[in-house]
């Protein structure tokens, strides 16, 4: 059934485009006849005048010895014996011009200049012949600009024009529009969304590309779901031993040294579990709300002492996802204390199109060629920190939150810290840009 449906759809498409091609050919032929039919018939009138000159001369010689009806039967010419030709309505200006062209050609090629009269209704011209006994007129029909079959030149030109127009329409409707629709959906996939399947429309090649794209999107969605499920499951499984460790630490039988070691291990497990949960959740389903961002950042940094973490927050209202932003800023602060040296500066500044959140420390920072690697999940520039509860998800979570808000995460050199640089001593900074319109 599927194969038959595909064949029937292909046949309908072929018949439809064949009808479009025939319609374009008819329209192009009419347009060319309207535009160039007059010029072509003017040239044909010149050629007809040359041919009629010989017929007129031979007919006049024959009329000197034979009657008109016999000459008409022998030559096949339409001869009429009368003083004036029958005028069937007034001739159009173009028909009159044709009659003058014919008369001019005959006058150039004959010893005398015959009279040429145009009859409008039947599109004919009457040419007066020299006869010794009675007046004789030669009836010559003229071709209409819209006559069928059309002139070969116009016919060929219209076929070429129809082929070009049909090809352009095919590329526009069957290739360009489906590819543009596919491009829009692809941009949504690049932004982390899971769009619905794209309808397979257009040329067969575009349909095959659409089917493969839909299959890719389904695989990406399944992989993302499996990753989130796996990370959530790992984090959930780690919760149980963490709880048991906390219970054992509360027992009085442990020595102080063992209790400190267990506490350090427990803190590392909690940090790893929290990072897994943050990376698995990602904050994608959180609704954005308008809030005072400076107060939110002050609350996030409240666990650090004022001599270790300096705050420089400009009051502002902005539309953000509060939980995701809190996690991202907390990761930046933790990254500054873990990889840099205190004191740390947390700065919030207003911009024309949003705001800038900067975290500065006194460390040496990281090389520029390792920045892209640092943003990848489970990548640790310092492998020794894996034993301290660092699983390489901190900056990856911040980059994901920035992308979720339509912003960016970037590194800042020391010369960018123009404010309070001497008092704080910031040497390396990370900047989170949120390009949302400010509300206050």
Residue pairs with C-beta under 8 A, 6 or more apart in sequence:
10 204
17 166
17 170
20 166
20 169
21 162
21 163
21 166
24 161
24 162
24 165
24 166
24 169
25 158
25 159
25 162
27 162
28 157
28 158
28 161
28 162
28 165
29 150
29 154
29 155
29 158
30 146
32 154
32 157
32 158
32 161
33 145
33 146
33 150
33 154
34 145
36 154
37 145
37 146
37 151
37 154
38 94
38 145
40 151
40 153
40 154
41 98
41 142
41 143
41 145
42 97
42 98
42 101
44 143
45 98
45 101
45 102
45 105
45 142
46 101
46 105
48 102
48 105
48 140
49 101
49 102
49 104
49 105
49 106
49 109
50 105
50 109
52 102
52 105
52 106
52 127
52 138
52 140
53 105
53 106
53 108
53 109
53 110
54 109
55 75
55 77
55 138
56 106
56 110
56 114
56 127
56 129
56 138
57 110
58 75
59 71
59 75
59 77
59 79
59 129
59 138
60 129
60 130
60 131
62 71
62 74
62 75
63 71
63 129
63 130
63 131
63 132
63 136
64 132
66 74
68 79
68 81
68 131
68 134
68 136
69 79
71 77
71 79
72 78
72 79
77 138
78 138
78 139
78 140
79 129
79 136
79 137
79 138
79 139
80 126
80 136
80 137
80 139
81 134
81 135
81 136
81 137
82 135
82 137
83 135
85 117
85 119
85 126
85 137
85 139
86 119
87 117
87 119
87 120
88 119
88 120
88 121
88 122
89 119
89 120
89 121
90 120
91 99
91 118
91 119
91 120
92 120
95 118
95 120
95 123
95 125
95 142
96 118
98 118
98 125
98 142
99 116
99 117
99 118
99 125
100 116
102 116
102 125
102 127
102 140
103 113
103 114
103 115
103 116
106 113
106 114
106 116
106 127
107 113
107 114
112 130
114 127
114 128
114 129
114 130
115 127
115 128
116 125
116 126
116 127
116 128
117 125
117 126
117 128
118 124
118 125
118 126
119 125
119 126
122 141
123 141
123 142
123 144
124 139
124 140
124 141
124 142
125 139
125 140
125 142
126 137
126 138
126 139
126 140
127 137
127 138
127 140
128 135
128 136
128 137
128 138
129 136
129 137
129 138
149 155
150 158
170 203
173 202
174 202
174 203
174 206
175 202
175 203
175 206
177 202
178 201
178 202
178 203
178 206
178 210
179 202
179 206
181 198
182 198
182 206
182 209
182 210
182 213
185 195
185 198
185 213
185 217
186 213
188 195
189 195
189 217
189 220
191 403
192 284
192 403
192 404
194 217
194 220
194 221
194 224
195 217
197 214
197 217
197 218
198 210
198 213
198 214
199 210
200 207
200 210
200 211
200 214
201 207
201 210
202 210
227 280
228 280
228 281
228 282
231 276
231 277
231 279
231 280
232 276
232 277
232 280
232 281
234 276
235 273
235 276
235 277
235 280
238 269
238 272
238 273
238 276
239 273
241 269
242 266
242 269
242 270
242 273
245 262
245 265
245 266
245 269
246 266
248 254
248 262
249 259
249 262
249 263
249 266
254 262
267 389
268 387
268 388
268 389
269 389
270 389
271 389
271 390
272 389
272 391
275 391
275 393
275 394
275 397
276 391
276 393
278 327
278 331
278 393
278 397
279 377
279 393
279 396
279 397
279 400
282 324
282 397
282 400
282 404
283 321
283 323
283 324
283 327
283 400
283 401
283 404
284 404
286 321
286 322
286 323
286 324
287 321
288 319
288 320
288 321
289 319
289 320
289 321
289 322
290 317
290 318
290 319
290 439
291 317
291 318
291 320
291 322
292 315
292 316
292 317
293 316
293 317
293 318
293 320
293 325
293 348
293 355
294 313
294 314
294 315
294 316
294 348
296 320
296 322
296 325
296 326
297 311
297 313
297 329
297 346
297 348
297 357
298 311
298 313
299 326
300 326
300 329
300 330
300 333
301 309
301 311
301 329
301 333
301 346
304 333
304 337
304 344
307 343
308 337
308 342
308 343
308 344
309 333
309 342
309 343
309 344
309 345
309 346
310 343
310 344
310 345
310 346
310 420
310 423
310 424
311 346
312 345
312 346
312 347
312 348
312 419
312 420
313 346
313 347
313 348
314 348
314 349
314 350
316 348
316 350
316 355
316 438
316 440
317 438
317 439
317 440
318 354
318 355
318 434
318 436
318 438
318 439
319 436
319 437
319 439
320 405
320 434
320 436
321 401
321 404
321 405
324 401
324 404
324 405
325 401
325 405
325 434
327 397
327 401
328 397
328 398
328 401
328 402
328 432
329 346
329 357
329 359
329 432
331 394
331 395
331 397
331 398
332 357
332 359
332 398
332 430
332 432
333 344
333 346
333 359
334 394
335 359
335 394
335 395
335 430
336 344
336 359
336 360
336 361
336 363
336 430
337 344
337 361
338 385
338 388
338 390
339 361
339 363
339 366
339 382
339 385
340 361
340 362
340 363
340 364
340 365
340 427
340 428
341 361
341 362
341 363
342 361
342 362
343 361
343 362
343 424
343 425
344 359
344 360
344 361
345 358
345 359
345 360
345 361
345 417
345 420
345 424
345 426
345 429
346 357
346 358
346 359
347 356
347 357
347 358
347 359
347 360
347 419
348 355
348 356
348 357
348 358
349 355
349 356
349 358
350 438
351 433
351 435
353 435
353 437
354 407
354 433
354 434
354 435
354 436
354 437
354 438
355 433
355 434
355 436
355 438
356 431
356 432
356 433
356 434
357 431
357 432
357 433
357 434
358 412
358 417
358 429
358 430
358 431
358 432
359 429
359 430
360 412
360 417
360 424
360 426
360 427
360 428
360 429
361 426
361 427
361 428
361 429
362 425
362 426
362 427
362 428
363 427
363 428
364 427
364 428
365 411
365 413
365 427
365 428
366 374
366 381
366 411
366 428
368 411
370 381
371 411
373 379
373 381
374 381
374 395
375 395
375 396
375 399
375 409
376 392
376 396
377 392
377 393
377 396
378 391
378 392
378 393
378 396
379 392
379 396
380 386
380 390
380 391
380 392
386 392
395 409
395 430
398 409
398 430
398 432
399 409
401 432
402 408
402 409
402 432
402 433
402 434
405 434
405 436
406 434
406 435
406 436
407 432
407 433
407 434
407 435
407 436
408 432
408 433
409 430
409 431
409 432
409 433
410 430
410 431
410 433
411 428
411 429
411 430
411 431
412 428
412 429
412 430
412 431
413 428
414 421
414 426
414 427
414 428
414 429
416 429
417 424
417 426
417 427
417 429
420 426
